[in-house]
Amino acid sequence: MLVQAIMTSPAITVTASASVAEAARLMLDNRISGLPVVDANGALVGIVSEGVKDQLVWVDPYYGIALPPPDAETRQA
């Protein structure tokens, strides 16, 4: 099997200036677990994955909004 068989096309991307909440919303709305981070020219500069998102935000499954995680203070220590 090739990657093209399972990839999202066109790619759903985010810029480095987007908020973590925006990235989380994109991942939630599109049911994807990672986002390529691109610059103004569309060049890849990084990747945000679901594991990182879960460390930075908490998505309320009922309201579907991104909030600071309940224990954000302890995670930053």
Buried (B, 14 or more C-beta within 10 A) or exposed (E): EEEEEEEEEEEBBBEEEBEBBBBBBBBBEEEBEBBBBBEEEEEEEEEBEBEBBEEBBBBEEEEEEBEEBEEEEEEEE
